[in-house]
């Protein structure tokens, strides 16, 4: 039978998971783009990559690895690699939008769906190389758990269970909603998703450069 502390830890994990997953960021932009282009599974695959990193960070944050954030070289490496990935994805999205404008609906929707494995790896890298995600799990999470009177090391299983439930529920809900919205199979949806998604990803890359070097 679960104790009140365990239930509190699970609930806290759910809120922390939602706090990491829900805010609009590069991962959600890419989930939206891939879901509209490749369907529900394509969006969920990318989201699962992000969930994997969130759970890993939740575990590591409970092991008192906070000093990692003080390593300037680590944060700089993550920023550079993450920015390069965002630029690549942004350019590829805009390129896809440019090519799609010349295709009719039949040809566009007959194109092969994005690789699920590739989507998972992309979600993994996008989240792993995001310094903001690192700071969230190693700064915000420990402070929150202490305020709630939880012991991160003792309550780790319950917290991680909650984190998984929170993040995966968002991924499934978000991808499901976009799948429903994309049922009309209109080429305009795909073109706009690629064009707007590419522009937003490049904007995130620009913001990362500003934070890192300016």
C-alpha positions as CSV (number, residue, x, y, z in Angstrom):
1,X,0.0,0.0,0.0
2,X,1.4,3.4,-1.0
3,X,2.1,5.9,1.8
4,X,1.2,9.6,1.7
5,X,4.9,10.4,1.1
6,X,5.0,8.0,-1.9
7,X,1.9,9.6,-3.4
8,X,3.3,13.0,-2.8
9,X,6.6,12.0,-4.5
10,X,4.7,10.6,-7.5
11,X,2.5,13.7,-7.8
12,X,5.6,15.9,-7.6
13,X,7.3,13.8,-10.3
14,X,4.2,14.2,-12.5
15,X,4.3,18.0,-12.1
16,X,8.1,18.1,-12.7
17,X,7.7,16.0,-15.8
18,X,5.0,18.3,-17.1
19,X,7.1,21.3,-16.2
20,X,9.9,19.9,-18.4
21,X,7.7,18.7,-21.3
22,X,4.9,21.2,-21.7
23,X,6.6,24.6,-22.3
24,X,7.0,25.5,-26.0
25,X,10.5,24.6,-27.0
26,X,12.5,23.0,-29.8
27,X,11.3,19.5,-28.9
28,X,7.6,20.4,-29.0
29,X,8.1,22.2,-32.3
30,X,9.7,19.1,-33.8
31,X,7.1,16.8,-32.4
32,X,4.4,19.0,-34.1
33,X,6.2,19.0,-37.4
34,X,6.9,15.3,-37.5
35,X,3.4,14.4,-36.3
36,X,1.7,16.4,-39.1
37,X,4.1,15.0,-41.7
38,X,4.5,11.4,-40.5
39,X,1.6,10.7,-38.2
40,X,1.1,9.9,-34.5
41,X,4.0,7.3,-34.3
42,X,6.5,9.7,-35.8
43,X,5.7,12.4,-33.1
44,X,5.6,9.9,-30.2
45,X,9.0,8.4,-31.3
46,X,10.7,11.8,-31.0
47,X,8.9,12.5,-27.8
48,X,10.1,9.2,-26.3
49,X,13.7,10.3,-27.0
50,X,13.1,13.4,-24.9
51,X,11.3,11.4,-22.1
52,X,14.4,9.1,-21.9
53,X,16.7,12.0,-21.2
54,X,14.3,13.6,-18.7
55,X,14.1,10.4,-16.7
56,X,17.9,10.0,-16.9
57,X,18.4,13.6,-15.6
58,X,15.8,13.0,-12.9
59,X,17.9,10.0,-11.7
60,X,21.2,11.9,-11.9
61,X,19.9,14.9,-10.1
62,X,19.0,12.7,-7.1
63,X,22.6,11.5,-7.0
64,X,23.9,15.0,-6.1
65,X,25.6,15.6,-9.4
66,X,24.9,19.4,-9.2
67,X,28.6,20.3,-9.5
68,X,28.3,19.4,-13.2
69,X,26.7,22.7,-13.9
70,X,29.8,24.5,-12.6
71,X,31.9,23.0,-15.4
72,X,32.1,25.8,-17.9
73,X,33.5,23.5,-20.6
74,X,30.6,21.1,-20.3
75,X,27.9,23.8,-20.6
76,X,29.8,25.4,-23.5
77,X,30.1,22.1,-25.3
78,X,26.4,21.4,-24.8
79,X,25.5,24.9,-26.1
80,X,27.6,24.6,-29.2
81,X,26.4,21.1,-30.1
82,X,22.8,21.9,-29.3
83,X,22.9,25.0,-31.4
84,X,24.4,23.2,-34.3
85,X,21.6,20.5,-34.1
86,X,18.9,23.2,-34.0
87,X,20.4,25.0,-37.0
88,X,20.5,21.7,-39.0
89,X,16.9,20.8,-38.1
90,X,15.7,24.3,-38.9
91,X,17.4,24.4,-42.3
92,X,16.1,21.0,-43.2
93,X,12.6,22.0,-42.1
94,X,12.7,25.1,-44.3
95,X,14.1,23.0,-47.2
96,X,11.3,20.5,-46.8
97,X,8.7,23.3,-46.9
98,X,10.2,24.7,-50.0
99,X,10.1,21.3,-51.8
100,X,6.6,20.5,-50.5
101,X,5.1,23.6,-52.1
102,X,5.5,22.0,-55.6
103,X,3.8,18.7,-54.7
104,X,0.1,17.9,-54.8
105,X,-1.7,16.3,-51.8
106,X,-1.4,12.7,-53.2
107,X,2.3,12.9,-53.8
108,X,3.0,14.7,-50.5
109,X,1.1,12.3,-48.3
110,X,2.4,9.3,-50.2
111,X,6.0,10.1,-49.2
112,X,7.7,7.7,-46.8
113,X,7.1,8.5,-43.1
114,X,10.1,9.7,-41.1
115,X,12.1,7.0,-39.5
116,X,10.9,6.1,-36.0
117,X,14.4,5.3,-34.9
118,X,15.8,8.5,-36.4
119,X,13.0,10.4,-34.6
120,X,13.8,8.8,-31.3
121,X,17.5,9.7,-31.6
122,X,16.7,13.2,-32.7
123,X,14.5,13.7,-29.6
124,X,17.3,12.2,-27.4
125,X,19.9,14.6,-28.8
126,X,17.7,17.7,-28.7
127,X,17.0,17.2,-25.0
128,X,20.4,15.9,-24.1
129,X,22.2,18.9,-25.7
130,X,19.9,21.5,-24.2
131,X,21.6,23.4,-21.3
132,X,18.3,24.7,-20.1
133,X,17.0,21.2,-19.6
134,X,20.1,20.4,-17.7
135,X,19.7,23.4,-15.4
136,X,16.0,22.5,-14.9
137,X,16.7,19.0,-13.6
138,X,19.8,20.0,-11.5
139,X,18.7,23.3,-10.1
140,X,14.9,23.5,-10.1
141,X,14.1,19.9,-9.3
142,X,16.4,19.5,-6.1
143,X,15.0,22.8,-4.8
144,X,11.4,21.7,-5.3
145,X,11.9,18.3,-3.8
146,X,13.5,19.8,-0.7
147,X,10.6,22.3,-0.3
148,X,8.2,19.5,-0.3
149,X,10.1,17.6,2.4
150,X,11.1,14.8,0.0
151,X,14.4,13.0,0.0
152,X,15.6,12.7,-3.6
153,X,17.7,9.6,-3.0
154,X,15.1,7.8,-0.9
155,X,12.0,8.8,-3.0
156,X,13.8,8.4,-6.3
157,X,11.6,5.5,-7.6
158,X,8.4,7.3,-6.9
159,X,9.7,10.6,-8.3
160,X,10.9,9.0,-11.5
161,X,7.6,7.2,-11.9
162,X,5.8,10.5,-11.7
163,X,8.3,12.1,-14.1
164,X,7.6,9.3,-16.7
165,X,3.8,9.6,-16.3
166,X,3.9,13.4,-16.7
167,X,6.2,13.5,-19.7
168,X,4.8,10.6,-21.6
169,X,1.2,11.7,-21.0
170,X,2.1,15.1,-22.5
171,X,3.8,13.5,-25.6
172,X,0.8,11.2,-26.2
173,X,-1.7,14.0,-25.7
174,X,0.1,16.5,-27.9
175,X,0.8,14.1,-30.7
176,X,-2.8,12.8,-30.5
177,X,-4.2,16.3,-30.8
178,X,-2.0,17.1,-33.7
179,X,-2.9,13.8,-35.4
180,X,-6.6,14.7,-35.0
181,X,-6.0,18.2,-36.4
182,X,-4.1,16.8,-39.4
183,X,-6.9,14.4,-40.4
184,X,-7.9,16.8,-43.2
185,X,-4.7,15.9,-45.1
186,X,-4.2,19.4,-46.4
187,X,-0.8,20.1,-47.9
188,X,-1.0,23.6,-46.4
189,X,-0.7,22.1,-42.9
190,X,2.5,20.3,-43.8
191,X,4.0,23.3,-45.5
192,X,3.2,25.6,-42.7
193,X,4.4,23.2,-40.1
194,X,7.7,22.9,-41.9
195,X,8.1,26.6,-42.6
196,X,7.0,27.8,-39.1
197,X,8.8,25.0,-37.4
198,X,12.0,25.7,-39.2
199,X,11.9,29.4,-38.5
200,X,11.2,28.7,-34.8
201,X,14.0,26.2,-34.5
202,X,16.4,28.8,-36.0
203,X,15.1,31.4,-33.6
204,X,15.9,29.0,-30.7
205,X,19.4,28.5,-32.2
206,X,19.9,32.3,-32.3
207,X,18.7,32.6,-28.7
208,X,21.2,29.9,-27.7
209,X,24.0,31.8,-29.4
210,X,23.0,35.0,-27.7
211,X,23.0,33.3,-24.3
212,X,26.3,31.6,-24.8
213,X,28.5,34.2,-26.5
214,X,26.9,37.6,-26.0
